[in-house]
Amino acid sequence: MPLPDGAELTAYLDGPADAPVTLVLVHGLSVTADLWRLHTPALVAQGVRVVRYDQRAHGRSTRGTATIRLEKLADDLSSLIDRCIPHGPLVLAGHSMGGMILQTLTTMRPDLLPRIQGLLLISTPDGPVTTRPVPGLRTRLLSWGRGLLAHTCTRVPAAVDAMRRRLPRSSPWALSTAAPESGCTSVPVACRRGLHRTATRDIAAFWQALAIRGSRPVDGLSALGPRLTLLAGSADVHVPAGHTQALARRLPQARFVLTDQATHTLPVRHPHAVVESLTNLLSAPRIR
């Protein structure tokens, strides 16, 4: 799907085109629409249409020329909905950055709120993503490494690109100028290859967009009331459960679900928790 700035978004559609509700799944930073590979079959089996897509500069989607910020990523999703799902009820789900994009979308597009039957935010923080999420020796070491990486990617991206070109393709950080593997483009490239064609300066731009300080508006989310569910992992050190719970406290009508022992890879390691939450939203009374 072409965008005005020259980016091309690649979307993956499963399930009947005339389904009574469409489910849109939004992945986070560094992966692809393949994140949802374990959930899609179970959800399609419920009779819904599932739409996944690669974020710009991820997987099969190209970069374009626009400045990378949450508003632009939400605008990408807005364009996708307008072109691919112009009518009918929607259930939306986003993980990490994907959840932040959905939060931004509900503020930018209040006209979509009546169509949203349910919305699931997974590992979504109240405020910026940070390299220092929680205290403790382990997280201090993690934050030191993440902080150094973010600083290096921002200051000397060309040097990091040169190092990434030397990495084996099996590395998730390897940089390749080759197009994604040929074959059926109805299947996303593997999550581990999400950034294989993403320049370091663009990775840094994504990080900076997520690290903007301050809590984001919740007016759109508040309007959803009980149609909103927030899901967090008790062992997540990237977006700690307390950060998602802080967002839930600003949304008293929303449902907060804590998945025991789940890390930031909650959608992959605990797919049943995601499918269960989405099934509950899908079974809610339909919007007429």
N, C-alpha and C positions, 0 to 999 in steps of 0.2 A: 504494500500500500504506500503510494508516494505521499510525502508531506511537503509543504510549501518551501522549506529550506533545503530541499534536495535529499533528505533522509528517506530511506525506504524501510518501512516496518514490515516484518514477516509475521503473519498470523496463522494459527493452526486451528481449524474448526472440526469438531467432532460432534456427532449426534444429529438428530433430525432438524432440518431447517425450520420446520413448522412446530417445533417444541413449544409448549406453553410458557416456558421461562428459559432465559439464557444465563449461563454462569460464566463470568469473566474472571480469569485467574491472572494475577499480576506478580511476576517474580521480582526479586531484589537484586542488589549489586553483585556482579561478578558471575552470575549463573545465566541460565536460559530458560525458555518455556519448558524445557525438559524437567525442571523442578517438579512439575505436576504430573509426571508420567505414572505415578502410582495411584493417583487420585482419579484421573480422567475416566478410566474404564468403569469404575464403581459408580461414578456420577452420571455417565452416559446411560448406564443400565437403569437409572431412575427416570429416564425419559426426558432428560434436559439436554439442551445444546451447550457444549463447552467451548469457549473461545480462549485460547492462550496466545501470547505473542512475545517476541523477543524485544526487550527494550532497545532503543537506539544505541548503536555501538556495542551491542551484545549479539552473540550468535549469528544468525543470518541477516539481522537488521543492520543498516549502515548508519554512519555517524551524522551526516548532514552538517550544516554550518551554524546552527543555532547555539547560543550559549546554553550550557547544561545547568539547569536549575530545576527545582521541584515543580515549579509552575509550568515549565516547558514539557517535562515528562508527563504531567497531568494533562496538558494540552494534547500530547500525542495520544493518550488514552481516550480523551474526549473525541478526537477525530476518528479513532477506531470505532468507538461506539456509534457515532453519527453515521458512519459509512456502512458498517457491518451489521449493526443492531439498532436501526433507527426507531423501532417500535417494540412495545411489549415489556413485560416485567424483567427485571435484572436482579441477579444475586452476584455480588462482587466480593473477591477475596484477594488479599495482598500480603506478602511476607516481607518483613523488614522494610527496605526501601519501597517495596510495592505497597505496603500499608501506608507509608507516608504519602505516597502518590495519591492513594485513594482518599486520604484525609484532605489533601489539597483539592482534589477533584470535587468533593462535596461542597467545598467553599466556593470554588469557581463556577460550578454549574448547579445552582439551586433548582433549576428547571428539571434536572434529572431525579431529584429526591422522590417525587411521587412514583417513579418507575422502579425504585430500588426496594425490592421485597426483603432483602437482607444484605448485610455487609459484615465480613469477617476480617479483622485485623490480627495478623499473627506476628508476634515479636516486634511490635510497633512501639517506639518510645514516645514519651511525652516530652518533646523538645529535641535537641540535637543528638546525633550519634557522637560518641566521644571515645577517645583512646583510653580514658580512665573511668570506666563505668562504675566500679565498686572497689572498696579498699581490700587489702590482702596481698600477701607476697606473690601468689600466682598471678593475680590480675595486675599487680604492679609490673611484673616481668612482661606480661602480655601487652600492657599499655605502652611500656617502653619500646617494645618491638614494633607495635603498630604506629606509635608516634614517629619513630625513626623512619619507618617505611613511608608514612605520609609526607614527612618533611623532605625526604630524598626524592620522591616522585614529583613533588611540587617544585623543588629547586633545580634539579638536574634531570628532567625527564628524558632527554636525548641519551644521556649516559645509561639510564635504566633500560631504555629501549635496546641499546646495544647489548646489554647483558641478557635481556630477555630473548633476543634472537639466538643466543647460544644455548639456551635451555632446551632439553629434549621436549618433543611435542607432548609427551605425557604429562608435563608440568602444567598446572592450571595457569601459571603466569607466563608461559612461553608466548612469544610474539611472532606471528606469521603473517606474511603478505598474501598467502594463498587464500583462495576462496574456500568456504566450508566444503567438506567432502561432498562429492556428487552423490546422486541417488534421490530418493523420494523426499522432496521438500515439504511434504505434509508431516514429516517427523522432525522435531527440533534436534539440533546438534546437542551432544552431551553437555551437562552442566559444567563439567570440568574444562570445557572448551569455550566457555562464555566470553572470555576476554582475549582469546587468541588473536583477534584482529583489532583489538582496542589499544590505541597508543597510550603510553603512560600519562601524557598530559591530560588525556580525557579521563583516565581513571582518577587522577588527582582532582579533576573538575567535579566528578560525581561525588567524591568524598567531601569536597568543600561545600557542595550543595546540601549534603546531609548534616554537616557540622555547624550550620548557621544557628547561632544561639537564640534562645527564647522558645517558649511554647508556641505551637501553631494554633490557629483558630479552631474552635470545635463547634461553631454554629451549625455547620452542615451535619456533623455527626450527631449533635444534640437533637436535631430535627428527626432523626431516624428512631429515637427512643429505643424500645425493646427490639427493634429490628437489627440492632448492632450487637455483635459478639467480639470480645477481645480474648485472644488465646496467647498464653505465654508458657515458657519452659522454666522449671525451677532451677535448672543447672546452666542456664544461658549466661555466659560471661560477656557476650558482645552487646546484647540488649537485655540486661537483667530483668527478671520478672517484675521487680519493683518499679522499673521505669514504665512498663506497660500498665501496671496497676495504678500508677500515678495518673495516667491518662484515663483509666476507667473511673477513677474518683471524680474526674471532671464531668463524667457522663453517667449520672446515677441510675438511669433507666437501662443502661447497657448491661450485658451479661459478661462477667469476667471468669475465664476458665484457666486454671493452672494445671499444666501437665507435668507430673512428677518425673524428675530425672531427665527431662528433655533439655537439650542444648539448643544452640541457634539453628541446628539442622533439624529442628522439630518436624517440618513437612516431610522430610525424607525418612527420618528414624521413627516417627510416630504418625504415619499417614492416616491411621484409623481415627486419631483425634481430630484431624482436619476434616476428614470425610464425615465424621459424626456431627461436628459443628455445622458443616454445610448442609447436611441432611436435615437438621433441625430448622435451619433457615428456609430451606426449600419446601419444607412441610408446613410452613406458616401460611396463614390465609392469603390467597392470591389477590393481587391488586386488580381491580376491575377497570 
